[in-house]
Amino acid sequence: MMFHTGCDGGASALGDALRDYGGFPGPLRWGRDERFCLDFGRPCIMGILNVTSDSFSGDGLLGCGRGVDAVEQGVEMARLGADIIDVGGESTRPGAQPISTKDELARVVGVVAALARRVAVPISVDTSKLEVMEAALDAGAGMINDVSALGVAGGDDRDLLDPRKAALLANAGVPIVLMHRRGRPEDMQNNPQYGDVVGEVYDFLKRRIEACQENGIDKRRLLVDVGIGFGKSVRHNLELLRCQRVFRGLGVPLLLGVSRKRIVGFLSGEETPHLRDVGSHVLAVFGMLTGVSVFRVHDVAGARQALATAWGWMNDGELMVAL
């Protein structure tokens, strides 16, 4: 879908996007006494909490005493309107090197446990390691965000579903984000190649959803993420951003993770990642117009304002969240 084809063409495309957005998918409730609820009929914000030393955006919270800082930042994100807090202990940026399970556990589990006691929103864990998933769930995590789409730890779209992860998460009953990635962080941006990037990413996610169902995971608990910047060139990223509506055909909510990424820098000319929030919010609004339900962001307050403004415009002044 293209918005730069002239006033008539742009207006027509925008109308199609707004008609497609409404009514899909419905709310998801889970946890003890259904304490958690995500209403996918409106935009949901996932706040990024990096407990790392080498985050590409410069927001990593690692080091002596920084666990306390991470917890306080997560609490503040919830106060500002985050619907989910996503805690990650291993950087997956291009060029990043893997860390040990022991180190990732040390970074993540205490933060998850502390946040689960202090905020009412679900705590997601951004990991591809089975052991970290299990420990985080025991500590109070209510969601899993896996860049390997439940493949082997550190894996990509060439790997099959890991049945051990599937067994753990089928029993846990929590929402799971399946992301597409081609290549590993250390090499995924070395000239990635696709014949048809939209078709290939769609087919991978479709197969993965089916594999999850075959292993006892309820499809209603799955979300998908096309993996902007994970083994994709600028052209690939732009095609995927323009075609988010296609992925609604998978029948699960869509998550968009574009915050502060290189594609924002390329389009805006801003080289410093932490200064890319405005451009990130613009792309988030475009994503909302084409059917994205969940937005993974660094700047929770800014994202909420941008999405709420667009939501109100789309819905004759209706508030995105009741005040």
Secondary structure, DSSP 8 states (H G I E B T S, - for coil): --S-S-HHHHHHHHHHHHHHHTT-S--EEESGGG-EEE-TTS-EEEEEEE-SS--TTS----STTHHHHHHHHHHHHHHHT-SEEEEE-S--STT-----HHHHHHHHHHHHHHHHHH-SS-EEEE---HHHHHHHHHHT--EEEETTTTSSTT--TTS---HHHHHHHHHH---EEEE---S-TTTTTSS---SSHHHHHHHHHHHHHHHHHHTT--GGGEEEE--TTSS--HHHHHHHHHTHHHHGGGSS-EEE--TT-HHHHHHH---SGGG-HHHHHHHHHHHHHTT--EEEES-HHHHHHHHHHHHHHHTTT--SS--
